[in-house]
Amino acid sequence: MNVEELVRDTLREQAAEQPPAGPGFADRVLSARRRRRTRRLASIAAAVAAVVAVAVAVPLLDPGRHDTRPSGVLDGTGTTAHPDQSPPRDLIAAGNVALAAYYTQDIVKLTADRAVYARTYWLLDPTTATYKKDARWGFVAVAPGMRTAAVLERTLPARRIGLLDLATGKIDRWIPAAHGAGGLAFSRDGSRLLATTYAEQPDLRHRETVYDAKGKKHEEWLARPNETSRTGFSVVDVATGHESPWSKVATDGDTFGRADFSFTHDAALVFAPIVGSRDGMQRFHDLEGHEIAAPANERYLRSDVDARLSPDGRLGAVGLTAEAKDKSWSKIVDPVSGQEVTRVRGARLLAWVDDRRLVAWERTPDSAEYRPRLVLVTIGSDKVVQLSGTREQDVSPDRENVWEPVLAQR
């Protein structure tokens, strides 16, 4: 089946399919809780709402009179880009996907030979559509709808999970994490939260002696392969805060390393990378923690390619397959057979915008070394739309230029 046939079949089926709970489900539930908690003087509020409705309706009669779109909007599809900004200062978005946050990492020494690769986050302020530094958190996952984030305090593993209101910057609720949470991930509809548990700090680094291509010796802070202190996971119902019984999962080693769990496309299972493995190998578990065979539609995917399945589940993003001086291409496969369907521009596929477009890291043209920028790519087209400025691969003490994106459905 070629790309045109896939797109045509998708359009035919969209009207007939009953969609699952859409993105932002958990945010809508949490928003309802906030409204109930703050609802007072209902009759006055109703009168005010009526006045506001009239005031808002008047300009909508002539929507073209005042174009208030941000200057970064490229077209009418909701694409907002800032090719001159790295790290970003203003909202970056493409269709239903937005850069909800980003983080940098810095070495914090514990001893002469051990350190922590600590994260610092910049979160999207929905009021100003700008990114603001929030140094309170050691790990952040943003829910679909981009109103709520699940957060862990800086000392990991954390003993509680916060549900952060991104508009106010305040915690709505704390959820206990008795087994120590070090990583978080939402299901696609935002109704459930997956917490990966650790016995030790998951981002520990060790001083190692390495040799460069010229044989020169120097020291770096590195994670040790095939070693992790991961202990298991638990699943939290976001609306109620109820945590499922903790699932113990045997590890590949007995010391350090991050190997977070994520939900599968349908959230029926979880998977995690095999620490230190090549080619993005992964293991799957049921929600009780038992290791099981990979599901048919995800067995050919890679744990190190974030985009994974397209929204309709009919295409799989596998990853980098070819490079030229200033271009990269990634493979798109039939997820059940693993057969290549097509290739799309991009060195690292981060998220599907829809069933044909993706957000990716792609190399900057005319650069002797790999210097990535966020781009929007489209299946069937060699064109890329630049979304962010170029990210420098700088390893100097000033690491704010080396940022990692956190993308979410909006």
C-alpha positions as CSV (number, residue, x, y, z in Angstrom):
1,M,0.0,0.0,0.0
2,N,1.5,3.3,-1.0
3,V,1.2,6.7,0.8
4,E,-1.6,8.0,-1.4
5,E,-3.7,4.9,-0.7
6,L,-3.1,5.2,3.0
7,V,-4.2,8.8,3.0
8,R,-7.3,8.1,0.9
9,D,-8.4,5.2,3.1
10,T,-7.9,7.3,6.2
11,L,-10.1,10.1,4.9
12,R,-12.8,7.6,4.0
13,E,-12.8,6.0,7.5
14,Q,-12.6,9.1,9.6
15,A,-16.3,9.8,9.3
16,A,-17.3,6.3,10.3
17,E,-14.9,5.8,13.2
18,Q,-16.0,6.5,16.7
19,P,-13.0,8.4,18.2
20,P,-11.6,7.5,21.7
21,A,-11.5,10.0,24.5
22,G,-9.7,12.9,22.9
23,P,-6.6,14.7,24.0
24,G,-7.1,16.8,27.0
25,F,-9.5,14.4,28.8
26,A,-7.6,14.7,32.1
27,D,-7.3,18.4,31.8
28,R,-11.1,18.7,31.3
29,V,-11.7,16.7,34.4
30,L,-9.2,18.7,36.4
31,S,-10.6,21.9,35.1
32,A,-14.1,20.9,36.2
33,R,-12.7,20.2,39.7
34,R,-11.2,23.7,39.7
35,R,-14.5,25.3,38.6
36,R,-16.4,23.4,41.3
37,R,-13.9,24.5,44.0
38,T,-14.1,28.1,43.1
39,R,-17.8,28.5,42.0
40,R,-19.4,31.2,44.1
41,L,-22.2,33.8,43.5
42,A,-23.6,31.8,40.6
43,S,-26.3,34.4,39.6
44,I,-23.8,37.2,39.3
45,A,-21.4,35.0,37.3
46,A,-24.2,34.1,34.9
47,A,-24.9,37.8,34.3
48,V,-21.3,38.6,33.8
49,A,-21.0,35.7,31.4
50,A,-23.9,37.0,29.3
51,V,-22.3,40.4,29.0
52,V,-19.0,38.8,28.0
53,A,-20.7,36.6,25.5
54,V,-22.2,39.7,23.8
55,A,-18.9,41.6,23.8
56,V,-17.1,38.6,22.3
57,A,-19.7,37.9,19.7
58,V,-19.6,41.4,18.1
59,P,-16.0,41.2,16.7
60,L,-16.6,37.7,15.5
61,L,-19.2,39.0,13.0
62,D,-16.2,40.4,11.1
63,P,-13.3,38.1,11.9
64,G,-11.0,39.5,9.2
65,R,-11.0,43.1,10.5
66,H,-8.3,42.6,13.1
67,D,-5.8,39.8,12.5
68,T,-4.3,39.1,16.0
69,R,-2.3,36.0,15.1
70,P,1.2,35.9,16.4
71,S,3.9,37.1,14.0
72,G,5.3,33.5,14.0
73,V,2.2,32.0,12.4
74,L,3.2,30.7,9.0
75,D,-0.1,29.7,7.5
76,G,-3.7,28.9,8.5
77,T,-3.0,25.5,9.9
78,G,-1.9,26.6,13.3
79,T,1.8,26.4,12.6
80,T,3.8,28.9,14.7
81,A,7.5,29.0,14.2
82,H,10.4,31.1,15.5
83,P,13.4,30.1,13.3
84,D,15.5,32.8,15.0
85,Q,15.1,31.4,18.6
86,S,17.2,28.7,20.1
87,P,16.4,28.0,22.9
88,P,12.8,29.1,22.1
89,R,11.3,32.1,23.9
90,D,7.9,32.1,22.2
91,L,5.3,29.4,21.4
92,I,6.3,26.8,18.8
93,A,3.5,24.7,17.4
94,A,2.4,22.8,14.4
95,G,-1.3,21.7,14.0
96,N,-2.4,20.0,17.2
97,V,1.2,19.5,18.5
98,A,3.1,22.2,20.4
99,L,6.3,22.5,22.3
100,A,4.9,22.4,25.8
101,A,8.2,22.7,27.5
102,Y,11.9,22.1,27.1
103,Y,14.8,21.3,29.5
104,T,18.5,21.6,29.7
105,Q,20.9,19.3,31.7
106,D,23.8,20.2,33.9
107,I,26.4,18.1,35.8
108,V,26.0,18.5,39.6
109,K,28.9,16.7,41.3
110,L,28.2,14.5,44.3
111,T,31.7,13.1,44.8
112,A,35.0,13.2,42.8
113,D,33.7,10.4,40.6
114,R,29.9,10.6,40.8
115,A,27.5,13.3,39.6
116,V,23.9,13.9,38.7
117,Y,22.8,15.0,35.2
118,A,20.2,17.4,36.6
119,R,17.4,18.9,34.5
120,T,16.1,22.5,34.5
121,Y,12.7,23.1,32.8
122,W,11.2,26.0,30.9
123,L,7.4,25.6,30.8
124,L,5.0,27.2,28.4
125,D,2.9,30.0,30.0
126,P,-0.5,29.7,28.2
127,T,-1.3,33.3,29.1
128,T,1.7,34.9,27.4
129,A,2.6,32.0,25.0
130,T,6.2,32.3,26.2
131,Y,8.5,29.8,27.9
132,K,9.4,30.5,31.5
133,K,12.0,28.9,33.7
134,D,10.7,26.8,36.6
135,A,13.6,25.4,38.6
136,R,11.4,23.6,41.1
137,W,11.1,20.3,39.1
138,G,13.4,17.4,38.4
139,F,11.0,15.8,35.9
140,V,8.0,17.1,33.9
141,A,5.4,15.4,31.7
142,V,2.7,17.5,30.1
143,A,-0.8,16.2,29.6
144,P,-2.7,16.4,26.3
145,G,-4.5,19.7,26.3
146,M,-1.5,21.4,27.8
147,R,-3.3,22.7,30.9
148,T,-1.8,20.3,33.4
149,A,1.7,18.9,33.9
150,A,2.8,16.0,36.2
151,V,5.9,17.0,38.1
152,L,8.5,15.5,40.3
153,E,10.6,17.6,42.7
154,R,14.3,18.0,42.1
155,T,15.5,15.2,44.4
156,L,14.9,11.9,42.5
157,P,13.4,9.5,43.1
158,A,10.5,11.6,44.5
159,R,8.0,10.5,47.1
160,R,5.1,12.4,45.6
161,I,3.8,13.4,42.2
162,G,2.3,16.9,41.7
163,L,-0.4,17.9,39.2
164,L,0.6,21.4,38.2
165,D,-1.8,23.9,36.7
166,L,0.2,25.5,33.9
167,A,-1.9,28.7,33.9
168,T,-1.3,29.5,37.6
169,G,1.9,27.7,38.2
170,K,0.4,26.1,41.3
171,I,0.0,22.5,42.4
172,D,-3.6,21.3,42.2
173,R,-3.0,18.0,44.0
174,W,-0.1,15.8,45.4
175,I,-0.3,12.1,44.8
176,P,1.9,9.9,47.0
177,A,4.6,7.8,45.3
178,A,5.6,5.3,48.0
179,H,8.1,3.4,45.8
180,G,10.0,6.6,44.6
181,A,9.1,8.0,41.1
182,G,11.8,9.0,38.7
183,G,10.0,9.3,35.4
184,L,6.4,10.1,34.3
185,A,4.4,9.6,31.1
186,F,0.7,10.2,30.2
187,S,-1.5,8.0,28.1
188,R,-2.6,9.4,24.8
189,D,-6.0,10.6,26.2
190,G,-4.4,12.0,29.3
191,S,-6.6,9.9,31.7
192,R,-3.8,7.8,33.1
193,L,-0.3,8.6,34.3
194,L,2.6,6.1,34.3
195,A,5.2,6.5,37.0
196,T,8.5,4.6,36.7
197,T,10.0,3.8,40.1
198,Y,13.7,3.8,41.0
199,A,15.7,2.8,44.0
200,E,18.5,5.4,43.2
201,Q,18.8,8.6,41.3
202,P,18.1,7.6,37.7
203,D,20.4,10.3,36.2
204,L,23.6,9.4,37.9
205,R,26.8,9.8,36.0
206,H,30.3,8.4,36.6
207,R,33.7,9.9,35.7
208,E,35.1,7.8,32.9
209,T,38.4,8.1,30.9
210,V,37.8,8.0,27.2
211,Y,39.9,8.5,24.1
212,D,39.0,10.6,21.1
213,A,39.5,9.8,17.4
214,K,43.1,11.1,17.6
215,G,43.9,8.9,20.6
216,K,43.9,11.8,23.1
217,K,42.8,10.9,26.6
218,H,40.2,12.9,28.5
219,E,37.5,12.5,31.1
220,E,33.7,12.6,30.7
221,W,30.7,12.1,32.9
222,L,28.8,9.0,31.5
223,A,26.0,6.7,32.4
224,R,27.1,3.1,32.6
225,P,25.5,0.9,30.1
226,N,23.4,-2.2,31.1
227,E,23.0,-0.8,34.6
228,T,19.8,0.6,36.1
229,S,18.2,1.0,39.6
230,R,14.7,0.9,38.1
231,T,12.4,-1.1,40.3
232,G,9.1,-1.1,38.5
233,F,6.1,1.1,37.8
234,S,2.6,2.1,38.9
235,V,-0.4,3.6,37.0
236,V,-2.4,6.6,38.4
237,D,-5.9,7.5,37.5
238,V,-5.5,11.3,36.9
239,A,-9.1,12.2,37.7
240,T,-9.3,10.4,41.1
241,G,-5.6,10.2,42.0
242,H,-6.0,6.5,42.6
243,E,-2.8,4.5,42.2
244,S,-2.8,1.0,41.0
245,P,-0.9,-1.7,42.9
246,W,2.8,-1.2,42.3
247,S,4.3,-3.6,39.6
248,K,7.8,-4.9,40.3
249,V,9.9,-5.4,37.2
250,A,13.3,-7.0,37.2
251,T,16.1,-4.9,35.9
252,D,18.9,-5.5,33.5
253,G,21.5,-4.5,36.1
254,D,21.7,-3.5,39.8
255,T,23.1,0.0,39.8
256,F,22.3,3.1,37.8
257,G,20.7,4.4,34.6
258,R,17.4,5.8,33.3
259,A,15.0,3.4,31.6
260,D,11.6,4.9,31.9
261,F,8.4,3.1,31.0
262,S,5.9,4.5,28.5
263,F,2.4,3.5,27.4
264,T,1.8,1.7,24.2
265,H,-0.4,3.4,21.6
266,D,-3.7,2.0,23.1
267,A,-2.4,2.2,26.7
268,A,-3.1,-1.5,27.2
269,L,0.6,-2.3,27.8
270,V,3.8,-0.5,28.8
271,F,7.3,-0.7,27.3
272,A,10.8,0.5,28.2
273,P,14.1,0.5,26.4
274,I,16.6,-2.2,27.1
275,V,19.4,-0.2,28.8
276,G,22.6,-0.1,26.8
277,S,21.1,-1.9,23.8
278,R,21.6,-0.9,20.2
279,D,18.9,-0.3,17.6
280,G,16.3,0.9,20.1
281,M,15.4,-2.5,21.5
282,Q,12.5,-2.6,24.0
283,R,10.6,-4.9,26.3
284,F,6.9,-4.9,26.8
285,H,4.9,-5.7,30.0
286,D,1.2,-5.9,30.9
287,L,-0.1,-3.5,33.5
288,E,0.7,-6.1,36.3
289,G,4.3,-6.1,35.3
290,H,4.6,-9.4,33.5
291,E,6.9,-9.4,30.5
292,I,5.0,-10.3,27.3
293,A,5.6,-10.5,23.6
294,A,5.5,-7.2,21.7
295,P,2.1,-6.3,20.3
296,A,1.7,-6.9,16.6
297,N,1.6,-3.2,15.7
298,E,4.6,-2.1,17.8
299,R,7.1,-4.9,17.5
300,Y,9.0,-3.1,14.7
301,L,9.2,0.3,16.4
302,R,12.2,1.6,18.3
303,S,12.3,2.9,21.8
304,D,14.6,5.7,20.8
305,V,12.3,7.1,18.2
306,D,9.7,9.2,20.0
307,A,7.1,9.5,17.3
308,R,6.2,5.8,17.0
309,L,2.7,5.2,15.6
310,S,0.7,7.7,13.6
311,P,-2.6,8.9,15.1
312,D,-4.6,6.4,13.1
313,G,-2.1,3.6,13.9
314,R,-1.4,2.7,10.3
315,L,2.2,4.0,9.9
316,G,5.2,3.6,12.1
317,A,8.1,6.0,12.5
318,V,11.3,3.9,12.6
319,G,14.1,6.4,12.4
320,L,17.2,7.6,10.6
321,T,17.9,5.6,7.4
322,A,19.9,7.9,5.1
323,E,22.0,11.1,5.3
324,A,23.6,13.5,2.9
325,K,25.7,16.6,3.5
326,D,22.7,18.8,4.6
327,K,19.7,16.4,4.5
328,S,18.5,13.4,6.5
329,W,15.7,10.8,5.8
330,S,13.9,8.6,8.2
331,K,12.1,5.4,7.4
332,I,8.3,5.0,7.7
333,V,7.0,1.4,7.8
334,D,3.9,-0.6,7.9
335,P,3.9,-1.3,11.7
336,V,2.5,-4.8,11.3
337,S,4.8,-6.2,8.6
338,G,7.8,-3.9,9.3
339,Q,8.1,-3.3,5.6
340,E,9.2,0.2,4.5
341,V,6.3,2.3,3.1
342,T,8.2,5.5,2.4
343,R,10.9,7.8,3.8
344,V,10.4,11.3,5.2
345,R,12.8,14.1,5.8
346,G,14.3,14.4,9.3
347,A,17.1,12.9,11.4
348,R,15.0,12.2,14.5
349,L,11.2,12.0,14.4
350,L,9.7,13.4,17.6
351,A,5.9,13.5,17.2
352,W,3.2,13.0,14.6
353,V,1.2,16.2,13.9
354,D,-1.4,14.2,11.9
355,D,-1.3,11.1,9.7
356,R,1.1,12.7,7.2
357,R,3.1,15.3,9.1
358,L,5.7,15.1,11.8
359,V,7.9,17.3,14.0
360,A,11.5,16.3,13.8
361,W,15.1,17.3,14.5
362,E,16.8,17.9,11.2
363,R,20.4,19.0,10.5
364,T,21.1,22.6,9.6
365,P,22.2,23.0,5.9
366,D,25.7,23.9,5.0
367,S,27.1,22.9,8.4
368,A,30.2,20.7,8.7
369,E,28.8,19.1,11.8
370,Y,25.4,17.9,13.0
371,R,23.6,21.0,14.4
372,P,19.9,20.2,14.6
373,R,16.8,22.5,14.4
374,L,13.1,21.6,15.0
375,V,11.3,21.3,11.7
376,L,7.9,20.2,10.3
377,V,8.2,17.5,7.7
378,T,5.5,15.9,5.4
379,I,5.3,12.4,3.9
380,G,5.6,12.7,0.1
381,S,7.4,16.0,0.2
382,D,11.1,16.9,0.5
383,K,10.2,20.3,1.9
384,V,10.9,21.1,5.6
385,V,9.4,24.0,7.5
386,Q,11.8,25.3,10.1
387,L,10.2,25.7,13.5
388,S,13.1,26.7,15.8
389,G,16.6,28.1,15.6
390,T,19.6,25.8,15.4
391,R,20.6,24.0,18.6
392,E,24.3,24.2,19.2
393,Q,26.0,21.0,20.3
394,D,28.0,22.9,22.9
395,V,29.4,21.0,25.9
396,S,30.8,24.1,27.6
397,P,29.6,25.1,31.1
398,D,26.9,27.3,29.6
399,R,24.6,24.5,28.4
400,E,21.4,26.6,27.9
401,N,21.9,26.2,24.2
402,V,21.6,22.4,24.5
403,W,17.9,21.9,25.0
404,E,15.6,18.9,24.7
405,P,11.9,19.4,23.6
406,V,8.8,18.2,25.5
407,L,6.0,18.0,22.9
408,A,2.3,17.6,23.7
409,Q,-1.1,17.5,22.0
410,R,-2.9,20.9,22.4
